[in-house]
Amino acid sequence: MQATHRILPALVLAALLALTGCKTAERAEPPATEPPAVETPATETPATETPAAETPDDDAPVPEGDITYAATGVRPDKIIAELDGNTAPAELLTYQIGYSCAYLDYTMQSYDMGPLDLDAELPNGENAAQYIRTESLTLVKQQLAVENLAARYGVTVSPEDEEELAEQRAADLLEHGEDGYREEVRKLGLSEAGYERVQRAGYLYRALAAASRDPESPLYQPEETLADYARAEGYLTADHILLSFLDPLTREPLEDGVVAEKRAQAEALLQQLRDADDPVALFDQLADRYGEDPGRRGNPHGYTFGSGEMVEPFENAARALAENEYSDLVETEYGVHIILRRPLDAAAAAEAVRDAYFDSYFLAEVERAELKLTLDIEKMDVAAIYGAIRAAQGET
């Protein structure tokens, strides 16, 4: 059993890329829906004493076999981080450390990179354990930010997702029984309340993303804003006249003689465009009459796409054009194309990037927020925690 992990798991992939010396591509940052509270982003502040109002009862018994306490001597309910008044107990960091280590170890071995070595030195001078600790704190910060954003906008888990959570818990109880369920949760480094909190954060993120698609929500962005974001992300709109080299029924390659006829026909169509006073208007007529792309019926004004969504020769040719400019003949595995780059279809682009915009908005909110750490954070040793989790799960 594993806690639902839906809060932008690309962060864990970023950790893997950093461990292997790769870099992730930068994305355009959207403007905040609201002005940021702090102009200069800050990720963490120096550790301080836990605020008195948040201090747990140190005399209360620690649950038997608790991984956080066994590995670090820190109570699982001890506050180790705070974000705009929302606090994270030590067990949340324990879980994120275990999750990040296990995920990276599995992925590295899947790519024949060997098991995760926490002592491995990275190009920036950190070792893997230090890097994972930083990334795990970022995941904790994300969870707190999700909860804060949901509270700010009055977003809650949908009834359908509440039902899914209940069904998932019922299935876990049926599989493991009450005591077995608690034991499986313990092996993740969590209490039942902590496990539910991690799960609900994933569903809250889903609800926030859904709210960003609701025109009545303050998270909803107008078409113009999203179209500008799409342009910055490299989206474009292009139409084409395709003369296919594939049999329309079998999708098998046509005979060489037929392909030669298609090339000759494409040359003739291209010449008509060159001779036309209004080649854009003629392009529509020729595409409607001669084009053999069945998908064009659903996209009569062209396709709106981002990087990597089209075959490379088509995309490269489209990007080389100015708006309302047409190409020479371009051949792909599908046939021969004449491509017309159109002005960006703002409505199509907005819908194409709406979810990506919200993801980027959320990450920008996380960057702007200030994570405050307590003194106990220094005791949260990655190797000790991961070792305790592996031992609890019967691994060596």
N, C-alpha and C positions, 0 to 999 in steps of 0.2 A: 504494500500500500504506500502511496506517495501523495503528498499534498498537492492540490491543484496549483500549477505554476503558470500563470497567464500574464504576469506583469512584465511585458517586453523582455522575453527571454533572450533577445539578441545581445543583451549585456553579457550574458554568460559566454556567448559565442565570441564577443569582443575580447573577453578574458583569454579564450583559447588562441585567438589571433595574436594577442600580445605575447603570449608565451612562446609562440612560434616565430616571432619577429615580423609579423605582417601588420598592415595598417588597414583600418576601415575607412571607407569613403566618407567624406564630410557631406552633410546635407544642409540645404538652406534652412535657416531658422526662421519660423514664422513669428509675427508680432504676437505678444501676449494678448489674450482676450481682455484682461484688465492690466493696468500699469503695474509693473513689478514693485513690490514693497521695498526692495533693496536694489540700488542701481548696479553695484558691483557684486557679481555672483560670488558666493562662498560655499565651499563644499562641507567643510568641517570647522569647528572652533575648538580651542584647547579644552582638554578634559577638566571638568569641575566636579565639586561634590554634588550628589544627587539632591534635587530640591526636597525639602522636608515633606511637602505635601505628597510627594511621589514615593517616599521611602517605604518599602515593605516591612512587615514585622519580622525582624531578624531572628526572633525567638520562635517563630512558627516552624513546625517541622518541615524539612525538605522532602518531597516525595521520594520514596525508596527507589534507588537505581537511577536517579535523575542524571542525565549525561552532562549537562552544563556544570552542575555542582561537582560531580566526580572528576571532570577534566580540568576545571579551573578554580574551584573553590568559591565561585560566585553563585549566589542563589539564582535560580531560573527566573524569578519574578523581579530581580533587581533591575532597576532602570539603568540602561547603558547609553541611551540616545534619546534626543527630543527634537522635534521639528514643529515649530510654530504651536507649541503647547501639546502636541500629540507625542506620546512616549512609547518607547520600545523596550521591553524587558530583554534580559540576556538570552533567553531561550530563542527569541527570533533570530538573533545573530548566529547562535549555534546552528539552527536549522539552515540558514543561508550558507554558512560555511560548509556544512555537510553536503548540501545540495550542489554548491559550486564545485567542490572537490570531486564528488562522485561523477558529476556530469563531465567535467574536464578529463578525468581519468578514463571514463568510458569512451569519450570521443577520441582522445589521443590514441588509445589502444586500437580503436576501430580503424584509424588511419596509420597503423603500424608505427606509431611514434613512441611506443613504450609506455609504461605506467607513469602516472603523475609523480614527479619528484619535487617535493615541497622545498628542498634545499637548492634546487637548480637556480643559478643566477641568471637574471634577465639583463638585456642590454642597458636598462636604466640603472643598474646597480642593485635593484631589489632582488630578493629571492622570490620563488613562486609563492611561498606562504604569505609573505608580506603583500604581494599583489592580490592574492585571493582574499585576504582580509579586507583590503580596500574595496574590492569589487563587491564583497558580501555586505559591507557597510552601505554601499551604494544601493544594493537591493533592499536593504532595510529602509533606507531613505525613500526609495520609490514606494514601498508599501505605505509608509507614513504619509507620503504625498498623495497617494491615491485616496486614502481615508480622509485627508484634509480637503482635497478637491471635492470629493463627494459631499462632505458636510457643508462646504461653502455653497454649492449649487443645489443642495437638497436632493441629491441623487441617491437612490437606494437600490438594492438588489431587486430585480424584477420578480413578479410572482412565479414566472416560469422557471427562473433560476433558483428561487427558493425551493421550488418543488424538486428541481434537479439535485440540489444540495441534500434535501431530505431523502431522496431516493438513493443517493450515493452513500449516505450514512447508514441507511437501512441495509444496503447491500454489503457494506463493510461489517456491520454487526452480524449479519447472517453468515458471512464467510468466517469471521474470526471469533464471534461471541463477544460478550461485554468485556471480559478480562483480556481476551486476545486482542481486541480492538485497542484497548488502552496500551497494551504492550507494544503493538505495532506503531502507535503514535509515539510512544516513548523512544523507540529506536530511531525516530527521525529527530530526536532532541527536543520534542515539544510536549506540552501538556495538551489535554483535549481542547481547552480554551484557545491555546496558541495555534493548534492545528486548524480549528474552525476559523480563526482570524486570518490565517494565511489563505485558506480557501476563499473566504468571503472577499478578500482584497482582490483576488482575480476576477470574481464576478462583479465587484464594484467597478473595476476598470472597464469591463464589458458594458456595464450600464452607462458609464460616462461616455464611452465611445458612441453608444446608441443615442445618448442625449445630444451629442455633437451633430447628429443627423436629423434632429428634430427642430423644425423651423421655430417652434415656440420656446426653445431652450436658449438661455444666454450663451451657451457654448457653441451654438450654431453660427457658422461663418457665412457671409454673403458670397455670392458667385464671384464677384470681382476680386475679393481677397484670395479666394482659392485659385482662381485663374492666374493671378500674379504669382502665387506660390508654385503653381504648375509650370509656369514659364521659367522660374528660377531653377526648378528641378529638371528642366530640359524637355518638357512635354511639347509636342507639336501635332499638327493635324495635316495629313497628307491623303490625297486621293490617287487612284491609279487606273490605268487601262491595262488589264492583264490578258495576254493571250497565252493560254495554258499549254504546257508541255506534257500534261498528264491526262489520261483518259478520265472523263468525268464520272464514270461508273466504277471502274476498277482502281483508279488512281495509279495505274501502271504507266510508265513512260511511253509516249507515243513514238511511232516509227520515225526514223531520221528524216524521211522525205516530208512527213507532215510537219515536223519541227521546223524544217527549212521554209515551208510555206508560211508558218506562223511568224517567223522572223521577217519574211518579205512583207507580210501584211502589216506588221508593226512598223516597219520602215515607211510604208505608204501612209499610215495614220500619222506618224511623226511629221512627215512632210506636209500633210494637210494643216497641222498645227502651226508649222513654220510659215505657211503661206497665208494664214488667217489674220484678219484685222483684229479680231477678238478671240485669241486662242483659249482663254478661260471658258468663255461661253461654248465654244466648239468642243472643248474637252468634255464637258458634261454630255453633250450629244453623242460624241464618239464612245465614251465610256458606257453610256446607257445602251447603245446599239451593238457595240462589238466586245465590250468587256466580258470576260469569262470567270470573274471572281464571284462565286455564289454568295459570299459574305457581304458583298457590296449592296445587296438589296436591303440589308438591315443597316447599312452605313452609306446612304446615298450621297452624303457630303464629305466622305472620307473617314479615315480612322484617326482617332486621337490616342497617342501612345507615348510612353516614356522610354528611357534607355533600356535596351535589351529585350523589348517586347516584340520586335519584328526581326526577320532574318537580316543578317548584317549587311548584305549588299543593298537591300531596300532601305534600311535605316540610314546608312551612310549617304546614299544618294539623296534622300529626303532632307537630311540635315544640311547638305551642301547647297540647297536651293534657297532663294529668297521667297517670301510669300508671293503667291500668284505666279511663280516661275515653274516651268515644266522641265523635265530632264530629257537627256538622250535616252536611248534604249538601255535598260538595266535588266540583266538576267539573274535569276535565282533558281533554286531547285524547283520552283513552281511554274516558271515560264519566263516570258519576256514582258517587262513592264515599261509603261511611260508614266512617270510620277509627277503629280502636280502638288506642290506644297501650298496649302490653303492657310488663311489666317487661323490662328488657334481657335478652335471651337470652345468658347468659354464654358458653356454649360456642360459639355462632355468632359472637359478637363477638370472642372470643379468636382464632379462626381467621382472622377478617377482618383483624385488625390484627397478626398475628404477624410478618409480614415488615416492616411499617412500624415496629413496636416495635424490631426488631433494627436497622433503619436509624437510628432515633433513639438507641438505645443506643450504636451505633458513633460517631455524631457527638458524643455526650456524652463518650465516651472520648477522642476527638480533642481536644475542648475542654479536658479536664482535663489532658492531657499537655503537656509543656513542650518546645518545639522550640528547640534550641540551634543558633545560626548561627555560622559562622566568618568571619574577616575578608574572605575572598574573595567573600563574598556581595555586597559593595559593588561589585564589578566586573561583576556579572551585569546588564548593561544591556538592558532590554526591547527598545528600538528597534533596537539593534545586533544582538541575537539574532534578532528577527523578520525584520529586513532580510536577514541572512545566510541564514536558512532559505528565504525567498522567492527569493533569488538562486539558491540551490542547486536549488530546484524550478523554476527557469526563469520565475519571475514577476517583475513589475516594480512 
